[in-house]
Amino acid sequence: KDGHAEVLEHYRKLIELRKRVIIPRLPGMKGYSGRYRVLGETAVEVKWTLGDGSELCLLANLGPDPVEGVEIPASCRIWLEGEAEGSTLGGRTVLFSLS
């Protein structure tokens, strides 16, 4: 596959995941349902309480170096790009989880 086809397939998977897992949980979601926490110079945690009471969590490390001491969910991962093990969020890593 050429680079464009791979990127297109990647976005198709993300859109399908959003339609199947996240959108059905949105009805009833209240305003100001999100909160964030800075985990380091390059990392952040964002959590949203969805309409069905579940919680969508994003962990993102946009820098090249791993960030230590991060509470990484062991289950209910819905998307991972990069590495997330134990309490280490790898460099250039994005993790979405649902609880």
N, C-alpha and C positions, 0 to 999 in steps of 0.2 A: 504494500500500500504506500501511496505517496503521503507526505506530511499532512496535506489538507484532509485527506480521507480519514486519517487517524484522529485528527482534531475533531472532525465532524462526528465520528463515532463516539468519541469521548463525551462531547456535549449531548449527544442523543441519550447516552446512558444516564447522565446527570438529570436531564429533563424527565426521563422515564421514572427515575427514582423519586424525584420531587412530586410527580403526579401520583405515584403509587403510595408513597410513605408519608409525605408531609402535607400535601394539599387536603386530604381527607380529615386531617386533624386541626385545620385552621378555623372552621366555623365556630363562632363564640369566643374567639380570641379577643382579649381586651387590649386597649391601648396601653402603652408603657409597660409591656410585658417582657421587655428585654433588659438585660443587665450585662455589664462587662467587667473584666478584671484584667489588668496588665500583669503579665507573667514574667516580663523581662524587657530588655531593650527592643527585642524583635518579636515577642510572642504575646498573644492575647487569648483570653477565654471569653466567649459570648454565649449567654444562655437565654432562651426564649421559652416562656410558658405558653403552650399552645391551647387552642380552644377546648380540647378534650382533657386538659389537665396534664398532659405529658410534657416533657421538657426536651427541647432540642438544644444540643450543646455543640459549639464549634470551638475547637482548639486549633490555633494557627501559629506556626513559627515561620516567619517570612525571611529570617536570616539564614546564613549558611551553617551556623554552629548549633549543636544540640542545646536544649534548655533542660536543666535538671530540676527535680522537685515539683513536677507537675502531676496533679491527680488525673491519671488517665483511666477512663472507664474500660473495664475488662470485657464488658458485654454490651450488647445493643449498639454495636458500631454499624453505621449505615454507609459510611464512605471513608476511606483512608487513602491518602496519597502521601507517600514518604514512610517514615518509621516512627512508631510510638510503642515503646516497651517499658514495662515497670513504671518508673516515674520520670522517664526521659522522652521528651518530644524532639524528634530528630530535626535537623536543619531542613528548611523548605518542606515542611510537613503540614498537611491539613487533615483534621479528623472531625467528622460529624458523628454524633451518637444521639440516641433517643432513649429516654427513660420515662 
